[in-house]
């Protein structure tokens, strides 16, 4: 059933959350021995760098909520 090496969930409030296992039809499948995988770490770092303005924002996603309009 499980051919994935790792998995994560993301959303507006959750940021990037690693998935350690998946249960299907009563059987539990571990992903990456329950550890955070390299791709998950990369995506987390990229998102945090963008949010903290440590990397460029090529899409204009960030805005200053206190800026005068």
C-alpha positions in Angstrom: 0.0 0.0 0.0 2.6 2.6 1.0 5.3 3.4 -1.4 6.1 6.9 -0.1 9.4 7.6 1.6 8.0 10.5 3.5 4.9 12.8 3.7 3.9 16.1 5.1 0.7 18.2 5.4 0.6 21.9 5.0 -1.9 24.7 5.4 -2.4 28.3 6.4 -2.3 27.5 10.2 -0.2 24.3 10.2 2.8 25.5 8.3 4.5 22.2 7.3 3.8 19.2 9.5 5.6 15.9 9.0 3.6 12.6 8.8 5.2 9.7 10.7 2.8 7.0 9.7 -0.4 6.2 7.8 -3.0 3.7 8.9 -5.0 1.9 6.2 -7.5 -0.9 6.7 -6.1 -1.4 10.2 -2.5 -1.7 9.2 0.0 1.0 10.2 2.7 2.0 7.7 5.7 3.9 9.0 7.2 6.6 6.8 11.0 7.2 7.1 11.1 5.3 10.4 8.9 8.0 11.9 11.6 10.7 11.3 11.3 14.0 9.5 12.5 13.5 5.9 14.9 15.6 3.9 12.2 17.0 1.5 10.0 18.0 4.5 13.0 19.8 6.1 13.7 21.6 2.8 10.1 22.7 2.3 9.9 23.8 6.0 13.1 25.8 5.6 12.0 27.4 2.3 8.7 28.5 3.8 10.2 29.8 7.0 12.9 31.7 5.1 10.1 33.3 3.0 8.0 34.1 6.1 10.9 35.6 8.0 12.1 37.6 4.9 15.4 35.7 4.7 14.7 34.9 1.1 13.1 36.9 -1.8 9.4 36.9 -2.2 9.0 36.5 -6.0 5.2 36.2 -5.9 4.4 39.1 -3.6 2.8 36.9 -1.0 4.1 38.9 2.0 2.6 42.2 3.0 3.0 44.6 6.0 -0.4 44.5 7.8 0.6 47.8 9.6 1.5 49.7 6.4 -0.6 52.7 5.6 -2.7 52.3 2.5 
